[in-house]
């Protein structure tokens, strides 16, 4: 039986090497491309024929629009509306990537720390440049030394604030990667129990693990939505910090 971790193996589809670097098109690249293609098709179909009485696809898109708009309004305010397209795209990119990974023989690109960290790192860099551009480098540095704090406490507080700030992309990426990898690994293990135990006792050995597998699959779908939401809302909070320097 294949290892539960075999599903996360990167496989080359089109080997490409340029200037000594391996930039091959892999199953992870294909999964991300399918994610983008799926979102594009969904958007085109949902927005093709807008009606006063919306179709199911249009209703989902309108609900998604309101959901993201409310998220931005609650966490950033009116100034955050200019970042709507980015947050909306980020949320759906991660959400559809998570859900497509639930399909048999698919690949979950969000289960790789190198991918999730790359997304989180560019968000971190973008938010940092936004804060410096909006407030200037001097005021930005004061973010790590809150006003009203006794000067002796700054020797302890400033390093803590800097470490906390620099750990943002790590915590953001590890949270998504760890949840998706752990969930899919557990699904693979339980699925193996269904076949192995079912051969010995169909009712107890096969049916019970199968019922548990179905319940766990439903939970994993919920987690897929939850992780996309957490990633998006934390991005909103980081943008809010950059705008208002809380």
N, C-alpha and C positions, 0 to 999 in steps of 0.2 A: 504494500500500500504506500502511496506517495506521502511524503512528509506534509503536514499541514502548512509548513512554511514555503513549500514549493510553488504555491500560487503567487508568491511575491517576487519570484525570480525574473530578472530583466533578461529578455531575449532579443537579439538583434534580428530585425526583419530586412533592413537594407543597410549593409555595412558601409559606412562613410568615414574616411579619415582625411583630415585637412590640417596642414601645418603641424603634423605630429599629434593632433588631438583627435580622439575618437568621438565623432558627433553622429554616430549611427542612428538610423530611424528604428526605434525599438517598439516593443509592445506597449510600453508606457507612453511613448509619443503617439502611437495609434489610438490609445484610449483617450488621451487628451484631445486629439483631433476629432474623434467620434463625439466627445462631449461638446465641443464647440459646434460641430455640425448639427447635433441633436437640438441644442438650444436655438440655433439659427432657424432651423426648420420649424420648431415650435412657435417661435416668435412670428415668422412669416405667415404661418397658417392662422395663428390667432389674430393677427392684425390685418389680414388680407381683406376681409369683408366685415367692417365694423357695423354693428346694428344697435338700434335702441334697446331691443330685447337681445341681450348677448347670448352667444352660443356658449357651450361648456368651456371651450378653449379660451374664448374672450373673457369669460367670467374668471377663470383661473389667472389670466394675465392681469386683469383689473384688480383682483384681490391681492396678487403679488405686488402690484404697484403701490396699492394702499398700505400693505404690510411694510414694505421697505420705506415708504415715505413717512409712515408713523414712527418707525425705528429711528430714522434720521432726525425727525422733528423732536422726539423725546430725548435723544442723546446728544444732538449737536445744536439744534435750534434752526431758526430760519436761514442762517448762514450756511447750513449744511446741504441745502437743496442743490447747490452747484456740484456737489459730489455724489448726487443721486445715481448717475449713470455708472460710476465706478463701483459703488456699493451694490447696486442691483446686479451688475455683471459678476462681481466677485461672489455674491451669494449664490447665484444660479450656477456658476462654474463649479463651485465646490459641491453644491447640492446634487447636480446631475452627475458629477464625477462619482460621488458616493453611491448614488442609486444605480448607476450603470454597473458599478462593481458588484452589485448583488445578483446580476444575471449570471447564469451558468456559463463557464468557460470565458468569462470576461476578465478584465484586469483592473484592479483598484489602484489608480495612480495616487490617490490621496493617502495610501498606506505606506508611502515612501517618504522618509524624513527629508531627503535631499530636495524633493519637489515642494513639500509644504514649507520647508525653511526658505527656499528661494522666493516663494510668494510672500511669506511673512517678512523676509529681509527687505524686499523692495518696498513693501508697505512702510516698514520702519524708516527706511531712507527717505521715502517720499514725505512722510509725516514730519520728519526732522527738518528737511529742507523747507517745508511749508511753515513750520514754526519760526525758523531763522528768517525766512523771507518776510513774514508778516510782522515780526517783532524786533528783528535785529539780533545779532549774536550776543550782545551784552545782556539784553533782557531775557533771552533764551537761557543763558547760563544761570540767571537768577532763579530759574525754574527748579534748580537743584538745591537752592538755599532759600527756603520760604522766609518771608519777612516775619518779624516778631519772635523769632527763635533766638534764645540767648547764644552769644557768640561761642562760648565753650562747647555748646551742643552741636555746632556746625561741623566740628571735626569728626563727629560720629554720624551726623545726619547726612552730610553731603556724600560721603562714599556709599551709604546705603541707598540714597536716591539715584546715584549714578548706576550702581549695580542693578537696581530695580528697573531703571530705564533701559539699560543695555540687554536685560534679560527678556524684554518684550517679544522679540522675534523668536526666541527659543521657546518660551512658554506657549506662544501662539501656534507654532509649528508642531511642537511635541504633543500638544493636546489633541490635535486633529489626527496626526499620524498614529499615535498610540491607541486611540479609541478605535480607529478603523482596522488597524492591524490585529489588535486583540480580539475584536468582534469577529472578524473573518476567520481567524485561527480557531476560535471556539466553535464557529459554525462547521468548519472542516472536521474538527475532532468529533463533534456530535454526529455529523453525517456518517463518519466512519463507524461509529457505534451502531447506527441503524442497520448497516449491512452485516457487520461482524456478529452482533448479538442476535439479529433477526434470523440468522442461519440456525441457531440453537433453539430458540423459543420465539415463535412468531408473535404471540400476543404480548408477553412481558418484555422479551428482548428486542422486538422490532417496533411494535406499536407505540410503546411509551417513549422511547427515544425519538421516534418520528414526531409525536405530539410536542415533545419538548423542542425539537428542531424547528417546527412551524412557529411556536411561540417565540423562540429566540430570533427567528428571521424577522418577525414583526417588530420585535424590540430593536433589532439592528436597523430597520428602516426608520424607526423613530429617532435613533441615534444619528442616522445620516442627516435628517432634518435638523436635529439639535446642534450638531457640530457645525453645519453650515451657518446656522443662526448665531452661534457663539463666535465664530470667526468674523462674521459681518458686524456684530454688535461691538466686539472689542475694537475692530477697526474704526467704528464710529466714535468710540470713547477716545481712541488715540488721536483722531482728527479733532475732536472737541478739545483735548488737552493742547494740541498745537495751535488752535485758534484762540483759546482763552487762557492758556498757560495756567491751568489750575494746579 
